[in-house]
Amino acid sequence: NYVPPEDPDANELIADESLGSGLAWKLTKAGTLTISGNGAMPDFSADQPWNIYADKILKIVIENGVTSVGNNAFQGSKALGVVIPASVKTIGSNAFRSCSSLISVTMSEGVETIGDNAFRGCVQLKTMALPSSVLSVGSGVFMDCVELTQVVFAPGGQKVQMGDSLFARCRTLTKVILPSQVDRIGEGMFMD
């Protein structure tokens, strides 16, 4: 049931709903899930409202104005790409965990906190560029990203807190550029 982006019906909505607290989400026939509005996304357990369309979501776009990505927000999504704008300060724990098809993450300058296991088990993700605004990276953020070859933190002048097991079991990792000031090399940071 794939609808290519050039299809005249590609931008037709198949869902358009409120997320509460000033935010809304919509999904197009072409598979773009967009979170819009102003404010923080709620945290989820396993009851994300877009779950019923899980097989249709190919791209996740978070629009400027959204200030955080909630815990578990997109865990297990089959999306191929994610765009995170400058207004987002926090990416919650497990936000993109086990997104087994995720190959592209665009993270804008502005993100400050990345929660525990945020990208854990994203087994197709090959590279990751983190902005200089990042101040805290939780435990296991890239753990089990078995195809990850390169992670680059943009140069910044602030101390960055690093969690444990950050790159554990990233077996194909060949290049990591850490921030110039990290608080520590965490336990199990490069294990396996």
Secondary structure as GFF3:
##gff-version 3
##sequence-region A 1 192
A	DSSP	beta_strand	13	20	.	.	.	ID=ss1
A	DSSP	beta_strand	23	28	.	.	.	ID=ss2
A	DSSP	beta_strand	32	37	.	.	.	ID=ss3
A	DSSP	beta_strand	39	40	.	.	.	ID=ss4
A	DSSP	three_ten_helix	49	56	.	.	.	ID=ss5
A	DSSP	beta_strand	59	62	.	.	.	ID=ss6
A	DSSP	beta_strand	66	69	.	.	.	ID=ss7
A	DSSP	beta_strand	81	84	.	.	.	ID=ss8
A	DSSP	beta_strand	90	91	.	.	.	ID=ss9
A	DSSP	beta_strand	104	107	.	.	.	ID=ss10
A	DSSP	beta_strand	113	114	.	.	.	ID=ss11
A	DSSP	beta_strand	127	130	.	.	.	ID=ss12
A	DSSP	beta_strand	136	137	.	.	.	ID=ss13
A	DSSP	beta_strand	150	153	.	.	.	ID=ss14
A	DSSP	beta_strand	161	162	.	.	.	ID=ss15
A	DSSP	beta_strand	175	177	.	.	.	ID=ss16
###
